[in-house]
């Protein structure tokens, strides 16, 4: 599937250039134009899906295999000590390009890059249990 107005689909179709890192029959990975760290790579399925909810069930394995290969290349090729894999769904969660993609970011202990989580707490076990049941009741 191809979405003519999607910038990532245009890159997949080679209508727009990219700095390609990896490609196989199902996935494409290229450097982010605005990297958080040098080597920051975007990984996407070649079939257009707006979000993870639209991804066909057969593409997940190819994406995970590509993610593993890219992460390993960051460690062996860039000297990274680790890497983050981040993925946003819908604009409320920070998704800017509506084509499913992962940000794979090489990391080192000294890079001073920090993802700030603001963890909260449940009032009690009953609140947590009720929320788990509500959420679980909507899983098909």
C-alpha positions in Angstrom: 0.0 0.0 0.0 1.3 3.5 -0.9 0.0 6.8 0.4 0.9 9.5 -2.2 0.9 12.3 0.4 3.2 10.4 2.8 6.8 11.6 2.9 8.0 8.2 4.1 6.2 6.4 1.2 7.9 8.9 -1.1 11.3 7.9 0.4 10.4 4.2 0.0 9.5 4.7 -3.7 12.8 6.7 -4.1 10.9 9.8 -5.0 12.8 11.5 -2.2 16.4 10.8 -1.1 17.6 9.4 2.2 20.8 8.2 3.8 19.9 4.5 3.8 21.2 2.3 6.6 19.3 -0.9 5.9 16.7 -2.3 3.5 15.1 -5.7 2.9 11.9 -6.8 1.2 9.7 -5.5 4.0 11.5 -2.7 5.8 13.6 0.4 5.2 15.9 2.2 7.6 17.6 5.6 7.1 19.2 8.3 9.2 16.9 10.9 10.8 17.5 14.4 9.3 17.2 15.8 12.9 19.1 13.3 15.0 19.0 13.2 18.7 22.4 11.5 18.6 24.7 10.8 15.6 23.4 7.5 14.0 19.8 8.1 15.0 17.9 5.9 12.6 14.3 5.6 11.5 13.0 2.1 10.7 9.7 1.7 8.9 7.6 -0.9 7.1 7.5 -0.5 3.3 3.7 -1.0 3.4 2.0 2.1 4.6 0.4 1.9 8.0 -0.5 5.1 9.9 0.1 3.6 13.4 0.9 0.3 15.0 -2.9 -0.4 15.1 -2.9 -0.4 11.3 0.1 -2.7 10.8 -0.6 -6.0 9.1 0.1 -9.0 11.3 2.8 -10.3 9.0 5.1 -7.3 9.2 6.1 -7.4 12.8 8.7 -10.1 12.6 10.5 -8.3 9.7 10.5 -5.1 11.7 11.9 -6.8 14.8 14.6 -8.6 12.9 15.7 -5.3 11.2 15.6 -3.5 14.6 18.0 -6.1 16.0 20.4 -5.8 13.1 20.4 -2.0 13.3 20.9 -2.1 17.1 23.8 -4.5 16.7 25.4 -2.3 14.0 25.2 0.6 16.4 27.1 -1.3 19.0 29.7 -2.8 16.7 29.9 -0.1 14.1 29.5 3.1 16.1 30.8 1.9 19.5 27.4 2.5 21.2 27.0 1.0 24.6 23.3 0.6 24.1 20.4 1.9 22.1 16.8 3.1 22.5 13.9 2.0 20.3 11.1 4.5 20.5 7.8 4.5 18.7 4.9 6.9 18.9 1.2 6.4 17.8 -1.0 9.3 17.0 -0.2 13.0 17.4 -1.2 13.1 21.1 1.8 10.7 21.7 4.2 12.7 19.6 3.9 11.1 16.2 4.7 13.7 13.5 4.8 11.6 10.4 1.7 9.4 10.0 3.6 6.4 8.7 4.5 3.9 11.4 8.2 4.1 12.3 10.7 3.5 15.1 13.4 5.8 16.2 16.5 3.7 17.0 19.0 5.9 18.9 22.6 4.8 19.7 23.5 5.5 23.4 26.6 5.8 25.5 26.7 6.3 29.3 28.4 9.7 28.8 26.1 11.1 26.2 24.0 13.0 28.7 20.8 12.2 26.8 18.0 11.5 29.2 14.4 10.5 28.7 12.5 12.0 31.6 9.6 9.8 32.9 7.3 11.3 35.5 6.1 8.2 37.2 3.0 8.3 39.3 1.4 5.9 41.8 -2.0 4.2 42.0 -4.0 5.2 45.1 -4.1 1.5 46.1 -4.3 -2.0 44.9 -8.0 -1.8 44.2 -7.5 1.1 41.8 -4.7 -0.8 40.0 -6.8 -3.9 39.8 -9.9 -2.1 38.4 -7.8 -0.4 35.7 -6.2 -3.7 34.7 -9.6 -5.3 34.4 -11.0 -2.3 32.4 -8.0 -2.4 30.0 -8.0 -6.2 29.7 -11.7 -6.2 29.0 -11.0 -4.3 25.7 -8.3 -6.7 24.4 -9.7 -8.8 21.6 
